[in-house]
């Protein structure tokens, strides 16, 4: 099978898959786009919240480490 034949079969399969997906889609295109947009926003917000939480946790750990270092330095200095 040469490359051009493979490309034709790939395009045929992709077109058939897209057609079947459209025929069996549970919602209209407009509803599906709304659903995808809503889920994307929720995911983005969740990632942003997780990032803020990790940043805050890192900040607390860094502050605690700085406090421990300072206490150790004072102990060594006397």
NORJO-V312718 format. One record per residue. N is the residue number from 1. RES is the residue in one small letter. OMEGA is omega in degrees with one decimal (999 if undefined). NEAR is the number of other C-alpha atoms within 12 Angstrom. Layout:
# NORJO-V312718
n->N res->RES omega->OMEGA near->NEAR
n->N res->RES omega->OMEGA near->NEAR
This chain:
# NORJO-V312718
n->1 res->x omega->-179.6 near->8
n->2 res->x omega->-174.8 near->8
n->3 res->x omega->-178.4 near->9
n->4 res->x omega->178.1 near->10
n->5 res->x omega->178.5 near->11
n->6 res->x omega->179.1 near->12
n->7 res->x omega->179.1 near->13
n->8 res->x omega->179.5 near->14
n->9 res->x omega->178.1 near->15
n->10 res->x omega->-179.9 near->14
n->11 res->x omega->177.9 near->14
n->12 res->x omega->179.0 near->14
n->13 res->x omega->178.6 near->14
n->14 res->x omega->178.7 near->14
n->15 res->x omega->178.5 near->14
n->16 res->x omega->178.5 near->14
n->17 res->x omega->179.1 near->15
n->18 res->x omega->179.1 near->14
n->19 res->x omega->179.8 near->13
n->20 res->x omega->178.9 near->13
n->21 res->x omega->178.8 near->15
n->22 res->x omega->-179.1 near->15
n->23 res->x omega->-176.8 near->13
n->24 res->x omega->179.1 near->12
n->25 res->x omega->-176.4 near->16
n->26 res->x omega->-177.8 near->13
n->27 res->x omega->176.3 near->15
n->28 res->x omega->-179.7 near->14
n->29 res->x omega->-179.8 near->15
n->30 res->x omega->178.7 near->12
n->31 res->x omega->179.4 near->13
n->32 res->x omega->178.0 near->15
n->33 res->x omega->177.0 near->14
n->34 res->x omega->-179.5 near->14
n->35 res->x omega->-180.0 near->16
n->36 res->x omega->178.7 near->15
n->37 res->x omega->180.0 near->14
n->38 res->x omega->-179.3 near->14
n->39 res->x omega->178.8 near->14
n->40 res->x omega->178.0 near->14
n->41 res->x omega->178.7 near->14
n->42 res->x omega->179.9 near->14
n->43 res->x omega->179.7 near->14
n->44 res->x omega->178.5 near->14
n->45 res->x omega->179.6 near->14
n->46 res->x omega->179.1 near->14
n->47 res->x omega->179.0 near->14
n->48 res->x omega->178.0 near->14
n->49 res->x omega->178.9 near->14
n->50 res->x omega->178.3 near->14
n->51 res->x omega->177.6 near->14
n->52 res->x omega->179.0 near->14
n->53 res->x omega->178.9 near->14
n->54 res->x omega->178.2 near->14
n->55 res->x omega->179.5 near->14
n->56 res->x omega->178.9 near->14
n->57 res->x omega->177.2 near->14
n->58 res->x omega->178.6 near->14
n->59 res->x omega->178.6 near->14
n->60 res->x omega->178.9 near->14
n->61 res->x omega->178.8 near->14
n->62 res->x omega->178.7 near->14
n->63 res->x omega->178.2 near->14
n->64 res->x omega->178.5 near->14
n->65 res->x omega->179.0 near->14
n->66 res->x omega->177.7 near->14
n->67 res->x omega->178.5 near->14
n->68 res->x omega->178.3 near->14
n->69 res->x omega->-179.1 near->14
n->70 res->x omega->177.8 near->14
n->71 res->x omega->177.9 near->14
n->72 res->x omega->179.0 near->13
n->73 res->x omega->179.0 near->12
n->74 res->x omega->179.1 near->11
n->75 res->x omega->-179.0 near->10
n->76 res->x omega->-178.8 near->9
n->77 res->x omega->176.0 near->8
n->78 res->x omega->999 near->7
